């Protein structure tokens, strides 16, 4: 079985991409081939692509400016990485413009009721993906597929639409999935990014540039620190706006959503969605951090030739401590009945037992059709389906004793065994 590389300082690069990087680098040396990441250039390109101008948020350009300044100063992107990030930001802004255009034409879009959503939170690599994808297999629940997360607003006059049946966004996502498999095959052994599968809703915060996704893709510590200091209530109001837009396009049952991002913002989440319920997953942070730092190092390696595993370790140790502390504080101030705890060991040992417990807590019946769909997903997605993920804390300059001490109170509070 294929195992992931642990040579994080030398990211995998297919020959074609390595050649293209050298060519773009040579062009950049003489003033050609360097992607323009200035905020005004990105906004101009997005407005031209969408044929619209209104962003619906006068503060958005400031966040864009801070992000691109951090990318230029800190990320160390290779030439192709710069072009990929430019295209990603233009696409994100164009989607934002199209959403705002739709809302201006039909203000009632924002009257959608996001009723009784279920949010799965937990440190990365604690079983959130497995739990989310099994819950999302229930045909009575609405989830966020990857194809929809990366393109919330279909282009109204795309030539591609005449060539494909159905929603062209699914085809675009399948092409993107194939590109990721080519550029970073190891990544699928860590976190499979599949076009039609449920994806993290942190991507929806991208459309207001409130997202922590950039720090998962690149080294942008100044932007990350700045974002941590901002009032998160406007970000969650904007997030709700995006959910309304998606629900208006494609109605469904109650949402089941998942991202560790919410751990830092539970107070804002619960205030924005008063009837929300939260499932929190738990696993030994020493194991979690080793696995997640490996994932982040592989992610950075897609866009940069310079990946410092020690920097990855320091950043995500700080982040995990902040997430746990803020979640604990929010839970202490909230109604405990809104939360359910699921331990990774129990989920791996008997996932259906844990799912029945979730449905009992929700007061909702687990119908035979839903249970059968969950079982099908589980059988079709065994552990290590895409390869074996290898990782060690020491590779990221972290010591197991240090990490265990940092999270001792958290482990005791939730009865988390050491892995």
N, C-alpha and C positions, 0 to 999 in steps of 0.2 A: 504494500500500500504506500502511495506517495506521502511523504511527510514535508511539512513546511520548512523553509530555510530559516536558520537563526543567524545568518550573516547579515544583520540589519544595516551595517555600515556600507554594504555594497548591494544596493537594490538590484533585483533582476531587471534586465532590459533586453527585450527581443532585438535581434540584429537590425531589423528594419528601423525600429525606433531609435536605436543607438546611432545609426547612420543619419537619420533625419535630425536628431539633436545636434550632431556635428555640423550638418549643413546649415541649420538655423543659427547655430553659434557663430559660424563663419560669416553668415549674412549680417548678424547683429553687430559684429566687429566693424563692419563698414557702413552701419546705419540702416541695414535692411533686415527684415525677418524677425524683429523683436516686437512681441505683442504689446500693444498699448494698454496699460492698466490704469490710466488716469480716469477719475470718476466722470468727468465731463465727456470723455470719449465713449465710455461704456453706456452712459445714459443716452447719448446721441445715437449710438448704434441700436440700442433697444427701442428707442422711439421711432426710428426709421423702420425697424423690423415690424413693430406692432402697428404703425400708422396712428399712434395715439401719444398723448403727452402727459396726461394727469396720473400721478402716482398715488393720489389719495392720502398722502402722508408727507407734510412738508419737512419732517425731521429725517426722512429716509436718506436723502443725499448726504447728510452729515455722517451717518453710519457707514455708508458706502465709502466716503472719503477716508474715514478712519481705518476701514478694513483694507483698502488698497494701499494706503500708506504703510500699514503693517506688513502686507505682503511684499512690497518693494524693499522694505528695510530688513526684514527678518526671515522670510520664508525660504530664500535660496532656491527658487524654482529653476529647473532646467528650461531651455528655450521652448520645448514642446509643452512642458508643464504650464508655462505662462500662457500659451495659446489655449490650452484646455481650460484654464481658469478664466481667461477672458470670455471664451464661448459660454462657459457655465454661468457667469455673472450676467452676460447679455441675455441669455435665455431666461434666467430668473427674473430679470427686470422686465422683459417683454411679456412674460406671463403675468406679472403684477399689473402692467398697463392694460392687458386684455381683461383681467378680472375687474379692474376699476372701471373700464369702459362698460362692461356688462352691468355692474352695479349702478352706474349713472343712468343707464337706459331702463333698468328694472330695479328700483330701490327696494322692492318687496323681497328681493333675494335675501336681504339681511334680517327678514322677519322669520326665517327658518328657526325652528326650535330644536336645539341639540338636547334631546331628552335622555336622561339616565345613562350617560356615557360611562364606560368602564375604562380606566387607565391602568396600564401595567407599568410599574416603575421598579427600580432596583439598580444597584451597581451593574455596570456592564459585565457580561459573561456570567450572570447569575441564573440563567434559565429564562430570561425575559422573552427571547425569540421563540423558543419552543412553546412556552405557555401561550404567547400571543398567536402564533400560527395555528395552534390547535383550537383555541377559542374562535379564531377567525374562520375556521372550517365550518362552524355553525352557520347554515344558510339563513338563519334568522337574525344575523348580526352584520353590521356594516363595518368593513375594514378599509384601510388605505392601501391599495396596491402600489407597487413601485412605479408603474407606468403613470399613475395619476399623481403621485407625490412629486415627480420630477417635471411634470407638465400639467399644472392645475387648470390651464385654460387652453382649449384647442385653438389652433390658428384657423380663422374663418375661411381663408381663401388659399389654403395650401395646395400646390399642384399634386402633392403626394396623395391627397384625399381621393383623387380621381383614379389612383392606381391600386388602392387597397380597399377591401371590404371591412366595415366596422370602424373602430376608432384608430386613427393612424398613430396615436400616442403609444399604443401597445407595440406597434412595429418599431417605432423609434426607440422604445425601451429595450426591445429585444436586440436591436443593433448595439445599443449601449452595453447591454449585458455581454454580448459577444466581444466587444472591445475590451471590457474589463478582464474577461477570461484570457484574452490574448496578452494584455499588458501586465497583468498580475495574477497568474493562475493560482498562486498560493492563497490569495485572498478568499477564494471560495471554500477552502478547507476551514477558514476561520469564521466567516460570515457570508453565506451565499446571498448574492444580490441578484434576485431573479425577477424578471420583468413583471410577472403576474402575481408574485407572492406578496403577502403583507409586508409593509416597510415601516420604519420608524417615522412618527409624525413630527420629529424634530425638523424634518425637511420642510414642513409647512411654515416654520419660523424664518426660513430663508427668504420668503417673499416680502418680508418687512425688514430683512437684514438684522434680525434679532437673534440669529441662530448661533449655536455653538458648533455647527458643522465645520466651519473653517478651521477651528483648532484641532479637529479630528483628521483633517486632510493636510494641514500645513503647520509650520512653526510660525505662529502669530501671537506671541505672548502679550504684546502691548494691547492688541485688540481684545484679547480674552480678559485681561485685567480691567480694561475700560468697560466692557460689557457687564462684568460682575458688579460694577458700581452703579448701574443704571436701574431706574424704577422698572420693575418687571410687569406692572399692571398694563401699560400700553401694549407691551408685547403680547400679552394674553388676550387683550381686546382684539388685536389684529389677527391672532391665531383663530379666535372664534369666527371672525369675519371670513377667513379662508375656509373653515369647516362649513359655514353656511353656504358659501359659493359651491363647494363640492357636493353638498347634500342637495342643493337645488338642481344641480346637473344630473345627479344619480341618487335618487332617494333610496332608503333602505331601513333596516331595523336599527336598534340602538348601536352606537359606535363602540367598537373595541379598539383601543389605541395603545401604543406602547412607545416609550422612550425613557432612558435614564435622565434625559434633560430635565424632566419635570421634578426630579428630586430637589433641585435647587430652587424651585418655584412653586411648591405645593400650596402655599397660602394664596398666591394669585390664581392658581389652577382651580382651587375649591371655591374661591370667590366668584370666578367667571362662570363656573358650572355648578350651581348650588346643589344639584341632585347627583353629582358625580360620585362614583365609588372607585376606590384605589386598591389594587392588589400590589403588594410589595414583595419582591423575591429576595432571598438571602443566600449567601454563600461566603465561605471564608475569604476575607479581603486579600489575604496573601496570595491565594490561588487566583482570585479574580484579577488582581493587578498584573500579575505575570502574564496572564492570558490577554488582557486588554492592551497592555503596553506593546505586546507583540503585534496585535491587530493594528494599533496606531502607527507602529514603525513601518509595517508593510504598506499602510495607507499613505504615509508621507513619501515612501519610496516610489510611488507612482508618479509623483510630481517633482521630486527633487533627487539629485544624486548625492546630496549631503544629509544623511540621517544620523543624528547623534542619539544612540539609545539611552545614554545617561540623562540627556535633556528630556526625552520622552518620559522616563521614569520619574524624574522630579516633578514634571508638570502634572502627570496624572495621579501621583500620590497626593499632591496638594488638592487636586480637583476632587478626588474620591473622599478625602477628609471633609471638604466643604459640602459635598453632596449629602454625606451622612449626617453632619451636624445640622444642616438646614432642614433636612427631612425630619429629624428627631424633634427639633424645635416646633416645626409646623404640626406634627402629630400630637405633641403635648398640648397644643392650643386648640385642637380640633376634636370633634366627636369621634371617639374610637370606633364606633359602629360603621364608619365610612371606610375602614381599612381592614384588609385581610392579609395575613402574612403566609407566604409559601416558601418553604426551604428547598433549595436546589436538590438535596439528597432525596427528599420525598418525591419530588417531581420526576427525577431520573428513575427511581425505583418503581414507581407506580403512577404514571401520569394521569390515568383515568380516575384514580381515586382522588387525586388533587383537583381535577376538573369537576368532579361531582361535588366536592367540598366548596368550590367556587360558586357553582350554581345554587347550592343550598344557601350559601351566604347571601347571594343576590335575590333569593326568593323566587327564582325562575326555574321552570322545569327543564331538565336536560332531555330533550326529545330523542327517541330512537334514531331518527334520521341524522340529527346532529352528532350523536355519539358514534354512529357508524362512519360519518365523514371524518371525525377526529381520529378514529382508529385507522382509517385509510391513510390519512396524512402521516400518522406515526409510523405505519409499516413502510410507507414509501420514502421516509426520510430518516433512516437510521443514523446513529452517531458515526462520524467519520465517513459519511457518504462521499464527500469530495476530497478526502485525504485526511491524514492525521496532523493535528495542530500541535507543534512542539514549542515550548516556551519555558523560561526560567527567570525568576526574579533577578538573579545575579547579573543577567545580561543587560539589565537596565539600571545597574548601580544601586539596587535596593537589597536590603537585608531582611530575611524573613522575621527575625526577632524584632527589628525596628518596626516593620509593618504590623506585626501582631500586637506590639505595645500601643501603636497609634490607634488601633481599632478594638482594643480590649473591652472598653465599655460598650461599644456597639455589639460585639459578639455576645457579651454577657446578657445584654438587654433582650436579645432575640434568640438566645440559646443556640448560637451558631457554632458547630464543631470546627475545630481546626482541620484544614484539608491536608 
